[in-house]
Amino acid sequence: MMAMYRTAVELDAERDQFLSQPHSTKALWAEAKKAWEDEHRKATRLKKDRWPTLTDYKFPKKGGKKRPLGREIISMLRKHLAKLQGNRCCYCRRWLQNIAHARPVEHILSRKEYPQFSLHYWNMALCCRDCNQLKGKKKWGTLALTAVDYPTTVGDYFHPRLHIYDGHVRYVRLETNDTTIAIYHGLSAPGRQLCRDHLKTISQVDALIQNNPRVRTAVETLQLAGENVDPGATQKLNEFIDAMHQAVHRIAQKATP
């Protein structure tokens, strides 16, 4: 029988693995782990979203300069999660691009609704830009907003860290030189929820973009360009890509029965 759930022991072991080497530089492992754990405790205690605080965390360097330690930690988190997920999106299972803004860290329980879990390791996965944008801050499930403990089981929606994908969703993805078709089928209540509320639209988005060579080429070019420009231009570029994706999502949602 196909396994359907992951245990707390497995998830905690993965967390410990990440926190044992949370930075690319060995000399900064201890400081990076401390920064993560400090912000996690504050998020839990204060019920505040500490993800932006960690992102902006700077560590002093010689000469009075500071290094962006927080962003470097998050970069390592992306690499860690990508390896766990086989470099595929946690929702649609498409391949993830090796570009930060094209594979955002997904907070499964949104930081807006559940700030206390903004740095809970179990609450993080990697998804593609389409899935991140479509899901956004949607509240899946019925967990109380005041919850103190992170759920260890979920039955009313798909949770990419607690559920084993293949036990809940089957999919077929067919590609030719100029055509892409993706079909998703839910095998369980959480899997059917994901297909109904999310993957049907993603399948439409995929078809609209991938089956139009000009649009596909434009999107790929814009995404790659984001790595080669200054931060201000990158932000504007990302805003433009987001706006374009939103337009495609609106068309896809209208086309989804």
RARASUL-V287610 format. One record per helix or strand of 3 or more residues. SS is the DSSP state (H for helix, E for strand). FROM is the first residue (numbers start at 1). TO is the last residue. If there is no record, write none. Layout:
ss & from & to
SS & FROM & TO
SS & FROM & TO
//
This chain:
ss & from & to
H & 8 & 20
H & 26 & 46
H & 51 & 55
H & 62 & 64
H & 69 & 84
H & 100 & 102
E & 105 & 107
H & 115 & 117
H & 121 & 123
E & 124 & 126
H & 129 & 135
H & 165 & 167
E & 169 & 175
E & 180 & 186
H & 189 & 210
H & 213 & 225
H & 231 & 255
//
